Amino acid sequence: MSTRLLLFGDDELTTAVADYATAWGARVGRPAAPSAEALGKALEHDVDVVVVVSREDIQALRHALLVYARARHSASSAPAQALSDGVA
């Protein structure tokens, strides 16, 4: 089974990361816009890894906090599953 990777970013570095991950056998998802809504929809599917690629610290931090907040929200909705998966 291949790794399911969710990739946030919108520059050539992000494209290179997606290309390498795909070459290594990962299934890569790239939300069109890194908004809270896009993140929520993307995380509704099974995801093994979330990668945030950005040359700007503020943007990377914002995306990472959105992922963290969504994971915490999901963990509170399904605590037993989230804890067993190491999400909390």
Secondary structure, 3 states (H helix, E strand, C coil): CCCEEEEECCCHHHHHHHHHHHHCCCEEECCCCCCHHHHHHHCCCCCCEEEECCCCHHHHHHHHHHHHHHHHHHHHHCHHHHHHCCCC
